[in-house]
Structure formats: C-alpha cells, structure tokens
Amino acid sequence: LYSGTLGGAMEAALQGIPAMALSQYFGPKNAKADDPFEAALKHGADLVRRILATQPKDTADYRLFYNINFPPVCAIDVKGTRVTAQGFRRDTNFSVEPHTSPSGRSFLWIRGGEQHIPTEAGTDAAANLDGYISVTPMRADLTAHEMLATMKGIE
C-alpha cells in the first residue's frame, strides 16, 4: 500500500489495463554490484511475457495485477520464480526523521523498517530472501469480507 510502483499497477488494473509492478530488492549481494538491477534486467522481460501468456480472462470488478519482486542477488544467482502470497514482517516499523533541505524548507524523511527479516514460507519476502523472483497476484478489493456478517450488529 505504500509503494508507488504497486499503486500505479493497481490503478492500471482498475482501468482494465494488464498491470505489473516490478521492483528490485537490494541487499549485500547486489547493492554494490556494477548494475544492482541486473537480476531484473536479465529475467524481467521473459517473466512478463510468461505472465501475459498465462493470464486468465479477467472480468472481475477488481481486476488482477501482479507484484513482481526480484531477489537481492546478481542475475546468475537467481534460483527461479515462485508464485507467492503477500508477506508481512512482524515487529518491523517505519520511522520518520525531520530534515531541512538546502533551500531551508522542513520535510520528513520516512525510513523503512528492516527488509531482511524472514517472513512466513510461501510469501514474497521469503522467496526473495531465498534467491527467487516472487510473483504475487493481487486485487484492489481491501474489504475485510470475514467481518461483514459480524458488523451487521451496528446497523
């Protein structure tokens, strides 16, 4: 929900356009490489073609979009692709730091939480940390459907 890349893909899907968000995960094995985007460059186009070739006809109100994350390794070390669920990092929080720009304006810098904390097996972050590209099929419907019946008592 915080990713502009994912937000763009979600909006495209809401407009009926096939959509994918592609992101490169950084870590000690690729952050200082000559091209830290090498894994995405080498594997991205073929993966997009494979997804488009297998994408089902989608007529749902909230159409599918895909969150694709490339692992924090060099292209040669990518182990393959995994279709995954969205991961959740418990005990990881964002922080905010106040700063002043060179022009004297105040702003807040948002710092992400630790990205190398393992998550449950079968999730995007777990696959990435294990060297796999993750593909998570998603929809924009954020309704907590399991709560609809419970909440009827407030009507």
C-alpha positions, 0 to 999 in steps of 0.5 A: 500500500505504500509503494508507488510502483504497486499503486500505479499497477493497481490503478492500471488494473482498475482501468482494465489495463494488464498491470505489473509492478516490478521492483528490485530488492537490494541487499549485500549481494547486489547493492554494490554490484556494477548494475544492482538491477541486473537480476531484473534486467536479465529475467524481467522481460521473459517473466512478463511475457510468461505472465501475459501468456498465462493470464486468465480472462479477467472480468472481475470488478477488481481486476488482477495485477501482479507484484513482481519482486526480484531477489537481492542477488546478481542475475546468475544467482537467481534460483527461479520464480515462485508464485507467492502470497503477500508477506508481512514482517512482524515487529518491523516499523517505519520511522520518520526523521525531520530534515531541512533541505538546502533551500531551508524548507522542513520535510520528513524523511520516512525510513523503512523498517528492516527488509531482511527479516524472514517472513512466513514460507510461501510469501514474497519476502521469503522467496526473495530472501531465498534467491527467487523472483516472487510473483504475487497476484493481487486485487484492489478489493481491501474489504475485510469480507470475514467481518461483514456478517459480524458488523451487521450488529451496528446497523 
